[in-house]
């Protein structure tokens, strides 16, 4: 369907270590597709084999494991499919980009791990926060008739994550935007909390009325098929009133002094998860502005937000995503 140059670009053939191969034929160190799908226990052996046999799973490039300190091949198109934009970030250096990407992964992880199973988490006493900027942000929302609850999303101290539950009393209860949880992750927790407040205003002009495209009712949790909106814009399709519960505790601003200390902490976190942390260097060869994708197997993918059949449905399984043959047949029918 595409020119050879375009196909080569889309398959990441321009990246270091590119190989077109079936996983079972690879001789080099590689992350197995089975390991990337370790949480998808509903998949049968036949389902996994079908994914491994797909076109999507044949394109491998070099990544670097910061846990093991060695190069490891990654099925880049398949990783892109199950991660979307999660784990991609830029920075002034590769190290900064890696840290930013990892923190965004942690944010999404605590978001789904809290909301999907309705996990009760502690509430932070706002009077224990000794930061004038954060205090001003809280007052800003309160003046706009938005109630603020600061939540400990660290998963019992595992991750550098915090969150803010926004209860917008300008909006009708039971609507999508009435209650929103915004997570923030940073190894300086003050910065992570600040990010919660600033990101809450992204994409909106006012707090007085709902955004038209999101002016819809929540649904009962028994009717929730996926959390796609949560993934895209932190909007839960179901009620999240359970977040108003939880013991009250004082705030403590954890802060790591430098970039290398933060990278060491990322390694510790991944070891506690019993997983790896693999970095793909996406830096543009001409612009030379550092960009990476971070892959943390079992943690960084988006599959837990999506319909359970995303990888086996006829419409969305990896085998179905390449529709070149169909389009070629349509094109050729014009000239038959």
VOTI-741737 format. One record per residue (C-alpha): x, y, z; residue number from 0. Coordinates in Angstrom, 1 decimal, decimal comma, padded with zeros to 4 digits, always signed. Last residue first. Layout:
<atoms>
[[X; Y; Z]; NUM]
...
</atoms>
This chain:
<atoms>
[[-010,0; -004,8; -013,3]; 335]
[[-008,8; -001,2; -013,0]; 334]
[[-011,1; +000,1; -010,2]; 333]
[[-011,0; -003,3; -008,5]; 332]
[[-007,2; -002,9; -008,1]; 331]
[[-007,8; -000,1; -005,6]; 330]
[[-010,3; -002,2; -003,6]; 329]
[[-007,9; -005,2; -003,6]; 328]
[[-005,0; -003,0; -002,5]; 327]
[[-007,1; -001,5; +000,4]; 326]
[[-007,9; -005,0; +001,7]; 325]
[[-004,3; -006,2; +001,4]; 324]
[[-003,1; -003,0; +003,2]; 323]
[[-005,4; -003,5; +006,1]; 322]
[[-002,7; -004,0; +008,8]; 321]
[[-004,6; -003,7; +012,1]; 320]
[[-006,4; -007,0; +011,7]; 319]
[[-003,6; -009,3; +012,6]; 318]
[[-002,9; -007,2; +015,7]; 317]
[[-006,5; -007,8; +017,1]; 316]
[[-008,8; -004,8; +016,8]; 315]
[[-011,7; -005,6; +014,5]; 314]
[[-011,7; -009,4; +014,8]; 313]
[[-011,5; -009,1; +018,6]; 312]
[[-008,5; -011,0; +020,1]; 311]
[[-006,2; -008,2; +021,3]; 310]
[[-008,9; -005,7; +022,4]; 309]
[[-011,0; -008,5; +024,0]; 308]
[[-010,6; -007,1; +027,5]; 307]
[[-011,9; -003,7; +026,5]; 306]
[[-009,4; -001,1; +027,4]; 305]
[[-007,9; +000,6; +030,5]; 304]
[[-006,0; -002,5; +031,7]; 303]
[[-004,4; -002,8; +028,2]; 302]
[[-002,7; +000,6; +028,4]; 301]
[[+000,8; -000,7; +028,8]; 300]
[[+003,4; +000,7; +031,3]; 299]
[[+003,0; -001,7; +034,3]; 298]
[[+003,2; -005,3; +033,3]; 297]
[[+006,5; -004,7; +031,4]; 296]
[[+008,0; -001,2; +032,1]; 295]
[[+008,7; +000,3; +028,6]; 294]
[[+010,1; +003,8; +028,4]; 293]
[[+009,9; +005,6; +025,1]; 292]
[[+012,5; +008,3; +024,7]; 291]
[[+013,0; +011,8; +023,3]; 290]
[[+016,2; +013,9; +023,5]; 289]
[[+016,3; +016,8; +021,0]; 288]
[[+018,8; +016,0; +018,3]; 287]
[[+016,9; +017,8; +015,6]; 286]
[[+018,6; +015,8; +012,8]; 285]
[[+018,6; +012,3; +014,1]; 284]
[[+015,2; +012,8; +016,0]; 283]
[[+015,6; +011,2; +019,5]; 282]
[[+013,4; +008,1; +019,8]; 281]
[[+015,9; +006,2; +022,1]; 280]
[[+014,0; +003,2; +023,5]; 279]
[[+014,5; +002,6; +027,2]; 278]
[[+013,7; -000,6; +029,0]; 277]
[[+012,8; -000,8; +032,7]; 276]
[[+012,4; -004,4; +033,8]; 275]
[[+010,0; -006,2; +036,2]; 274]
[[+009,6; -007,7; +039,6]; 273]
[[+007,4; -004,7; +040,7]; 272]
[[+009,8; -004,1; +043,6]; 271]
[[+012,6; -004,3; +041,1]; 270]
[[+010,9; -001,7; +038,9]; 269]
[[+010,5; +000,6; +042,0]; 268]
[[+014,2; +000,2; +042,9]; 267]
[[+015,3; +001,0; +039,3]; 266]
[[+013,1; +004,1; +039,3]; 265]
[[+014,8; +005,2; +042,6]; 264]
[[+018,2; +004,9; +041,0]; 263]
[[+017,0; +007,1; +038,2]; 262]
[[+015,8; +009,7; +040,7]; 261]
[[+019,2; +009,7; +042,4]; 260]
[[+020,8; +010,2; +039,0]; 259]
[[+018,6; +013,2; +038,3]; 258]
[[+019,4; +014,9; +041,6]; 257]
[[+018,3; +015,7; +045,1]; 256]
[[+015,4; +013,4; +045,7]; 255]
[[+012,4; +015,0; +047,4]; 254]
[[+009,6; +013,6; +049,6]; 253]
[[+007,2; +016,3; +050,7]; 252]
[[+005,2; +014,8; +053,6]; 251]
[[+001,5; +015,6; +054,0]; 250]
[[-000,4; +014,7; +057,2]; 249]
[[-002,9; +011,8; +057,3]; 248]
[[-006,7; +011,4; +057,1]; 247]
[[-008,0; +007,9; +056,8]; 246]
[[-010,0; +007,0; +053,7]; 245]
[[-013,3; +007,9; +052,1]; 244]
[[-014,1; +010,6; +049,5]; 243]
[[-012,5; +008,3; +046,9]; 242]
[[-015,5; +006,0; +047,2]; 241]
[[-017,5; +008,8; +045,4]; 240]
[[-015,8; +007,7; +042,1]; 239]
[[-019,0; +007,0; +040,1]; 238]
[[-018,5; +005,4; +036,8]; 237]
[[-017,2; +006,5; +033,3]; 236]
[[-014,1; +008,0; +035,0]; 235]
[[-012,7; +011,1; +033,3]; 234]
[[-008,9; +011,4; +033,5]; 233]
[[-008,6; +012,7; +029,9]; 232]
[[-007,4; +010,0; +027,6]; 231]
[[-006,9; +007,0; +029,9]; 230]
[[-009,9; +007,8; +032,0]; 229]
[[-011,9; +008,2; +028,9]; 228]
[[-010,8; +004,7; +027,7]; 227]
[[-011,8; +003,1; +030,9]; 226]
[[-013,6; +000,1; +029,4]; 225]
[[-016,7; -002,0; +029,5]; 224]
[[-018,5; -000,2; +032,4]; 223]
[[-022,1; -001,4; +032,7]; 222]
[[-021,7; -003,1; +036,1]; 221]
[[-020,1; +000,1; +037,4]; 220]
[[-023,4; +002,0; +036,9]; 219]
[[-023,1; +004,7; +034,3]; 218]
[[-022,0; +008,4; +034,6]; 217]
[[-024,2; +010,9; +032,8]; 216]
[[-023,0; +013,0; +029,9]; 215]
[[-021,8; +016,5; +029,4]; 214]
[[-018,4; +015,4; +028,2]; 213]
[[-018,5; +016,6; +024,6]; 212]
[[-020,2; +019,9; +025,7]; 211]
[[-017,5; +020,7; +028,3]; 210]
[[-019,3; +021,2; +031,6]; 209]
[[-020,2; +024,6; +032,9]; 208]
[[-018,8; +026,9; +035,6]; 207]
[[-015,2; +025,5; +035,7]; 206]
[[-014,3; +027,5; +032,6]; 205]
[[-012,1; +027,5; +029,5]; 204]
[[-011,2; +023,8; +029,5]; 203]
[[-008,6; +021,7; +027,7]; 202]
[[-006,0; +021,7; +030,4]; 201]
[[-007,4; +023,1; +033,7]; 200]
[[-007,0; +019,9; +035,7]; 199]
[[-003,5; +019,6; +034,4]; 198]
[[-002,4; +022,7; +036,5]; 197]
[[-003,9; +021,4; +039,8]; 196]
[[-002,5; +017,9; +039,5]; 195]
[[+000,9; +019,3; +038,3]; 194]
[[+001,3; +021,2; +041,6]; 193]
[[+000,9; +017,9; +043,5]; 192]
[[+003,7; +016,3; +041,4]; 191]
[[+005,9; +019,4; +041,9]; 190]
[[+005,4; +019,3; +045,7]; 189]
[[+006,1; +015,5; +045,6]; 188]
[[+009,7; +016,1; +044,3]; 187]
[[+010,3; +012,6; +042,9]; 186]
[[+007,3; +013,4; +040,7]; 185]
[[+003,9; +011,8; +039,9]; 184]
[[+000,6; +013,6; +039,7]; 183]
[[-002,9; +012,0; +039,5]; 182]
[[-006,1; +013,9; +038,6]; 181]
[[-009,3; +012,4; +040,0]; 180]
[[-012,5; +013,9; +038,6]; 179]
[[-015,9; +014,3; +040,2]; 178]
[[-018,7; +016,4; +038,5]; 177]
[[-017,1; +016,0; +035,1]; 176]
[[-018,9; +012,8; +034,0]; 175]
[[-022,4; +013,7; +035,4]; 174]
[[-024,0; +012,2; +038,4]; 173]
[[-024,1; +015,4; +040,4]; 172]
[[-024,9; +018,4; +038,2]; 171]
[[-022,0; +020,9; +037,8]; 170]
[[-021,2; +024,0; +039,7]; 169]
[[-020,3; +021,9; +042,7]; 168]
[[-017,2; +020,6; +041,0]; 167]
[[-015,7; +017,9; +043,2]; 166]
[[-012,0; +017,7; +042,2]; 165]
[[-010,1; +014,7; +043,7]; 164]
[[-006,4; +015,6; +043,7]; 163]
[[-003,7; +013,0; +043,4]; 162]
[[-000,3; +011,9; +044,7]; 161]
[[+002,4; +009,6; +043,4]; 160]
[[+006,0; +008,9; +044,1]; 159]
[[+005,3; +005,1; +044,0]; 158]
[[+005,6; +002,2; +046,4]; 157]
[[+004,6; +004,0; +049,6]; 156]
[[+001,4; +002,2; +050,3]; 155]
[[+000,1; +002,5; +046,7]; 154]
[[+001,5; +006,1; +046,5]; 153]
[[-001,8; +007,6; +045,5]; 152]
[[-002,3; +009,6; +048,7]; 151]
[[-005,3; +011,8; +048,0]; 150]
[[-005,8; +015,6; +048,2]; 149]
[[-009,5; +016,5; +048,3]; 148]
[[-010,6; +019,8; +046,8]; 147]
[[-014,1; +021,2; +046,5]; 146]
[[-014,8; +023,3; +043,4]; 145]
[[-017,0; +026,4; +043,9]; 144]
[[-014,7; +028,7; +041,9]; 143]
[[-013,4; +030,3; +045,1]; 142]
[[-012,4; +026,8; +046,3]; 141]
[[-010,5; +026,2; +043,1]; 140]
[[-008,4; +029,3; +043,5]; 139]
[[-007,9; +028,7; +047,2]; 138]
[[-006,4; +025,3; +046,5]; 137]
[[-004,1; +026,9; +043,9]; 136]
[[-003,0; +029,5; +046,4]; 135]
[[-002,1; +026,9; +049,0]; 134]
[[-000,1; +025,0; +046,4]; 133]
[[+001,9; +028,1; +045,7]; 132]
[[+002,3; +028,8; +049,4]; 131]
[[+003,8; +025,4; +050,2]; 130]
[[+003,6; +024,1; +053,8]; 129]
[[+001,0; +021,4; +053,3]; 128]
[[-000,3; +020,2; +056,7]; 127]
[[-003,4; +022,3; +056,4]; 126]
[[-004,4; +020,3; +053,4]; 125]
[[-004,8; +017,1; +055,4]; 124]
[[-004,0; +014,3; +052,9]; 123]
[[-006,7; +011,7; +052,3]; 122]
[[-005,7; +008,0; +052,5]; 121]
[[-006,7; +005,5; +049,8]; 120]
[[-009,8; +003,2; +049,4]; 119]
[[-009,4; +001,1; +046,3]; 118]
[[-012,4; +001,1; +043,9]; 117]
[[-011,1; -001,8; +041,8]; 116]
[[-011,0; +000,2; +038,6]; 115]
[[-010,4; +003,6; +040,3]; 114]
[[-007,2; +002,9; +042,3]; 113]
[[-005,2; +000,6; +040,1]; 112]
[[-006,4; +002,6; +037,0]; 111]
[[-005,1; +005,9; +038,3]; 110]
[[-002,1; +004,4; +040,1]; 109]
[[-000,8; +003,0; +036,8]; 108]
[[-001,6; +006,1; +034,7]; 107]
[[+000,5; +008,3; +037,1]; 106]
[[+003,3; +005,7; +037,3]; 105]
[[+003,6; +005,7; +033,5]; 104]
[[+003,8; +009,5; +033,5]; 103]
[[+006,5; +009,3; +036,1]; 102]
[[+008,5; +006,9; +034,0]; 101]
[[+008,3; +009,1; +030,9]; 100]
[[+009,5; +012,2; +032,9]; 99]
[[+012,4; +010,2; +034,4]; 98]
[[+013,5; +008,8; +031,0]; 97]
[[+013,2; +012,3; +029,4]; 96]
[[+015,4; +013,8; +032,1]; 95]
[[+018,0; +011,0; +031,7]; 94]
[[+018,0; +011,5; +027,9]; 93]
[[+018,8; +015,1; +028,4]; 92]
[[+016,9; +018,4; +028,1]; 91]
[[+013,8; +016,3; +028,1]; 90]
[[+011,2; +014,5; +026,0]; 89]
[[+008,6; +011,9; +026,9]; 88]
[[+006,9; +008,7; +025,6]; 87]
[[+005,8; +006,3; +028,3]; 86]
[[+002,1; +006,2; +027,5]; 85]
[[+001,5; +007,5; +024,0]; 84]
[[-000,1; +004,3; +022,7]; 83]
[[+001,1; +001,5; +025,0]; 82]
[[-000,4; -001,6; +023,5]; 81]
[[+000,0; -000,6; +019,9]; 80]
[[+003,4; +001,0; +020,3]; 79]
[[+004,7; -002,1; +022,0]; 78]
[[+003,4; -004,2; +019,1]; 77]
[[+005,2; -001,9; +016,6]; 76]
[[+008,4; -002,0; +018,6]; 75]
[[+008,9; -005,7; +019,3]; 74]
[[+011,8; -004,9; +021,7]; 73]
[[+015,3; -006,2; +021,6]; 72]
[[+017,5; -005,9; +024,7]; 71]
[[+020,8; -004,1; +025,1]; 70]
[[+022,4; -004,3; +028,6]; 69]
[[+022,6; -002,7; +032,0]; 68]
[[+020,4; -005,2; +033,7]; 67]
[[+018,0; -002,7; +035,4]; 66]
[[+018,6; +000,1; +032,9]; 65]
[[+017,6; -002,2; +030,1]; 64]
[[+018,4; -000,6; +026,8]; 63]
[[+016,3; -001,0; +023,7]; 62]
[[+017,3; -002,3; +020,3]; 61]
[[+014,7; -002,7; +017,6]; 60]
[[+012,3; -005,5; +016,6]; 59]
[[+009,6; -005,6; +013,9]; 58]
[[+007,9; -009,0; +013,5]; 57]
[[+005,1; -008,5; +016,1]; 56]
[[+002,9; -006,3; +013,9]; 55]
[[+003,0; -008,7; +011,0]; 54]
[[+001,2; -011,2; +013,3]; 53]
[[+002,6; -014,6; +014,3]; 52]
[[+003,4; -013,6; +017,8]; 51]
[[-000,2; -012,3; +018,2]; 50]
[[-001,6; -015,5; +016,9]; 49]
[[+000,6; -017,5; +019,3]; 48]
[[-000,7; -015,4; +022,2]; 47]
[[-004,3; -016,2; +021,3]; 46]
[[-003,5; -019,9; +020,9]; 45]
[[-001,9; -020,0; +024,4]; 44]
[[-005,2; -018,5; +025,7]; 43]
[[-005,6; -014,9; +026,7]; 42]
[[-007,7; -014,3; +029,9]; 41]
[[-004,5; -013,9; +032,0]; 40]
[[-003,7; -010,6; +030,3]; 39]
[[-001,3; -009,5; +033,1]; 38]
[[+001,7; -011,3; +031,6]; 37]
[[+001,1; -009,8; +028,2]; 36]
[[+004,5; -008,0; +027,8]; 35]
[[+006,1; -011,1; +029,2]; 34]
[[+004,4; -013,3; +026,6]; 33]
[[+005,6; -010,9; +023,9]; 32]
[[+009,1; -011,8; +025,1]; 31]
[[+011,6; -009,1; +025,8]; 30]
[[+014,7; -009,9; +023,7]; 29]
[[+018,4; -010,9; +024,0]; 28]
[[+019,6; -011,9; +020,6]; 27]
[[+019,0; -015,1; +018,7]; 26]
[[+015,6; -014,3; +017,4]; 25]
[[+013,8; -017,1; +015,5]; 24]
[[+011,0; -017,7; +018,1]; 23]
[[+010,1; -014,0; +018,1]; 22]
[[+009,5; -014,0; +014,4]; 21]
[[+011,9; -011,7; +012,5]; 20]
[[+012,4; -008,3; +010,9]; 19]
[[+015,4; -006,9; +012,7]; 18]
[[+016,3; -003,3; +013,5]; 17]
[[+019,3; -002,8; +015,8]; 16]
[[+019,3; +001,0; +015,8]; 15]
[[+016,2; +002,7; +014,4]; 14]
[[+015,7; +003,4; +010,7]; 13]
[[+013,7; +000,2; +010,3]; 12]
[[+011,1; +001,7; +012,6]; 11]
[[+008,2; -000,2; +010,8]; 10]
[[+006,5; +003,1; +009,9]; 9]
[[+009,8; +004,4; +008,4]; 8]
[[+010,4; +001,3; +006,3]; 7]
[[+006,8; +001,3; +005,1]; 6]
[[+007,2; +004,9; +004,0]; 5]
[[+010,5; +004,2; +002,2]; 4]
[[+009,1; +001,2; +000,4]; 3]
[[+006,1; +003,1; -000,8]; 2]
[[+002,8; +002,4; +000,9]; 1]
[[+000,0; +000,0; +000,0]; 0]
</atoms>
